[in-house]
């Protein structure tokens, strides 16, 4: 699976990029039909708490899976998005089995 990382209003570190690839790679194992994953990291208001916005979008045959979270750290947001996408991937797989 191809993972595209886009950081808005800051430069993502190598460590953060490796963390993203590791976590999003777990989704690829559970949802093997996903072709690409797009991760958007954004600092909303630098001077406030809860200012890190994370969006992850997976392209799957017949649609897209999307999760968006706002947290104190990017790592926390990525963890929450990955959990939400894993639940969505399970539902998607169930629907595919029914068809």
Short mmCIF file of the C-alpha atoms (twelve columns), coordinates in Angstrom:
data_MODEL
# 
_entry.id   MODEL 
# 
loop_
_atom_site.group_PDB 
_atom_site.id 
_atom_site.type_symbol 
_atom_site.label_atom_id 
_atom_site.label_alt_id 
_atom_site.label_comp_id 
_atom_site.label_asym_id 
_atom_site.label_seq_id 
_atom_site.Cartn_x 
_atom_site.Cartn_y 
_atom_site.Cartn_z 
_atom_site.pdbx_PDB_model_num 
ATOM 1  C CA . UNK A 1  0.000   0.000   0.000  1 
ATOM 2  C CA . UNK A 2  1.220   3.475   -0.872 1 
ATOM 3  C CA . UNK A 3  1.205   5.950   2.036  1 
ATOM 4  C CA . UNK A 4  1.273   9.677   1.262  1 
ATOM 5  C CA . UNK A 5  2.038   12.044  4.143  1 
ATOM 6  C CA . UNK A 6  1.195   15.727  3.905  1 
ATOM 7  C CA . UNK A 7  2.109   18.123  6.719  1 
ATOM 8  C CA . UNK A 8  0.547   21.583  6.763  1 
ATOM 9  C CA . UNK A 9  2.105   24.533  8.659  1 
ATOM 10 C CA . UNK A 10 5.117   22.470  9.844  1 
ATOM 11 C CA . UNK A 11 7.698   19.903  8.700  1 
ATOM 12 C CA . UNK A 12 7.129   16.314  9.833  1 
ATOM 13 C CA . UNK A 13 10.192  14.664  11.391 1 
ATOM 14 C CA . UNK A 14 11.632  11.362  10.216 1 
ATOM 15 C CA . UNK A 15 10.539  9.800   13.518 1 
ATOM 16 C CA . UNK A 16 6.924   10.948  13.017 1 
ATOM 17 C CA . UNK A 17 6.899   9.681   9.429  1 
ATOM 18 C CA . UNK A 18 8.221   6.275   10.545 1 
ATOM 19 C CA . UNK A 19 5.533   6.141   13.258 1 
ATOM 20 C CA . UNK A 20 2.828   6.916   10.685 1 
ATOM 21 C CA . UNK A 21 4.081   4.264   8.267  1 
ATOM 22 C CA . UNK A 22 4.176   1.663   11.043 1 
ATOM 23 C CA . UNK A 23 0.655   2.412   12.315 1 
ATOM 24 C CA . UNK A 24 -1.001  2.840   8.908  1 
ATOM 25 C CA . UNK A 25 0.761   -0.318  7.752  1 
ATOM 26 C CA . UNK A 26 -1.268  -2.228  10.341 1 
ATOM 27 C CA . UNK A 27 -4.456  -1.154  8.563  1 
ATOM 28 C CA . UNK A 28 -3.039  -2.538  5.319  1 
ATOM 29 C CA . UNK A 29 -2.784  -5.970  6.925  1 
ATOM 30 C CA . UNK A 30 -6.418  -5.946  8.056  1 
ATOM 31 C CA . UNK A 31 -7.760  -4.304  4.888  1 
ATOM 32 C CA . UNK A 32 -5.662  -5.798  2.103  1 
ATOM 33 C CA . UNK A 33 -7.836  -4.200  -0.597 1 
ATOM 34 C CA . UNK A 34 -6.730  -0.660  0.301  1 
ATOM 35 C CA . UNK A 35 -4.577  0.745   -2.512 1 
ATOM 36 C CA . UNK A 36 -3.480  4.085   -1.076 1 
ATOM 37 C CA . UNK A 37 -3.552  5.892   2.236  1 
ATOM 38 C CA . UNK A 38 -3.370  9.661   2.506  1 
ATOM 39 C CA . UNK A 39 -2.357  11.151  5.858  1 
ATOM 40 C CA . UNK A 40 -2.818  14.891  6.436  1 
ATOM 41 C CA . UNK A 41 -1.210  16.454  9.523  1 
ATOM 42 C CA . UNK A 42 -2.121  20.011  10.395 1 
ATOM 43 C CA . UNK A 43 -1.360  22.444  13.218 1 
ATOM 44 C CA . UNK A 44 -4.602  24.375  13.698 1 
ATOM 45 C CA . UNK A 45 -3.749  27.077  16.255 1 
ATOM 46 C CA . UNK A 46 -0.120  26.847  17.431 1 
ATOM 47 C CA . UNK A 47 -0.677  28.689  20.719 1 
ATOM 48 C CA . UNK A 48 -3.516  26.510  22.072 1 
ATOM 49 C CA . UNK A 49 -3.866  22.974  23.409 1 
ATOM 50 C CA . UNK A 50 -5.638  20.304  21.324 1 
ATOM 51 C CA . UNK A 51 -4.261  21.888  18.171 1 
ATOM 52 C CA . UNK A 52 -3.004  18.891  16.165 1 
ATOM 53 C CA . UNK A 53 -5.418  17.695  13.482 1 
ATOM 54 C CA . UNK A 54 -4.928  14.294  11.840 1 
ATOM 55 C CA . UNK A 55 -6.878  13.028  8.836  1 
ATOM 56 C CA . UNK A 56 -6.392  9.600   7.283  1 
ATOM 57 C CA . UNK A 57 -8.167  8.581   4.088  1 
ATOM 58 C CA . UNK A 58 -8.012  5.051   2.638  1 
ATOM 59 C CA . UNK A 59 -9.019  4.343   -0.941 1 
ATOM 60 C CA . UNK A 60 -10.768 0.993   -1.193 1 
ATOM 61 C CA . UNK A 61 -12.648 -0.513  -4.136 1 
ATOM 62 C CA . UNK A 62 -16.072 1.102   -4.267 1 
ATOM 63 C CA . UNK A 63 -15.402 3.912   -1.797 1 
ATOM 64 C CA . UNK A 64 -13.212 5.604   0.759  1 
ATOM 65 C CA . UNK A 65 -12.683 5.162   4.485  1 
ATOM 66 C CA . UNK A 66 -11.987 8.375   6.412  1 
ATOM 67 C CA . UNK A 67 -11.077 9.297   9.980  1 
ATOM 68 C CA . UNK A 68 -10.320 12.722  11.433 1 
ATOM 69 C CA . UNK A 69 -9.215  13.551  14.992 1 
ATOM 70 C CA . UNK A 70 -7.955  16.606  16.889 1 
ATOM 71 C CA . UNK A 71 -5.562  15.917  19.797 1 
ATOM 72 C CA . UNK A 72 -2.629  17.285  21.816 1 
ATOM 73 C CA . UNK A 73 -0.043  15.230  19.888 1 
ATOM 74 C CA . UNK A 74 0.110   13.814  16.378 1 
ATOM 75 C CA . UNK A 75 0.924   10.365  17.742 1 
ATOM 76 C CA . UNK A 76 -2.261  10.316  19.834 1 
ATOM 77 C CA . UNK A 77 -4.326  11.487  16.851 1 
ATOM 78 C CA . UNK A 78 -2.803  8.858   14.574 1 
ATOM 79 C CA . UNK A 79 -3.539  6.104   17.113 1 
ATOM 80 C CA . UNK A 80 -7.182  7.198   17.377 1 
ATOM 81 C CA . UNK A 81 -7.583  7.468   13.590 1 
ATOM 82 C CA . UNK A 82 -6.058  4.025   13.055 1 
ATOM 83 C CA . UNK A 83 -8.449  2.494   15.609 1 
ATOM 84 C CA . UNK A 84 -11.428 4.147   13.905 1 
ATOM 85 C CA . UNK A 85 -10.272 3.014   10.458 1 
ATOM 86 C CA . UNK A 86 -9.776  -0.556  11.640 1 
ATOM 87 C CA . UNK A 87 -13.406 -0.627  12.799 1 
ATOM 88 C CA . UNK A 88 -14.503 0.855   9.460  1 
ATOM 89 C CA . UNK A 89 -12.373 -1.703  7.578  1 
ATOM 90 C CA . UNK A 90 -14.032 -4.565  9.486  1 
ATOM 91 C CA . UNK A 91 -17.486 -3.239  8.586  1 
ATOM 92 C CA . UNK A 92 -16.383 -2.790  4.969  1 
ATOM 93 C CA . UNK A 93 -15.128 -6.394  4.820  1 
ATOM 94 C CA . UNK A 94 -18.415 -7.665  6.291  1 
ATOM 95 C CA . UNK A 95 -20.380 -5.798  3.621  1 
ATOM 96 C CA . UNK A 96 -18.147 -7.264  0.910  1 
ATOM 97 C CA . UNK A 97 -18.737 -10.798 2.207  1 
ATOM 98 C CA . UNK A 98 -22.514 -10.306 2.126  1 
ATOM 99 C CA . UNK A 99 -22.465 -9.254  -1.542 1 
# 
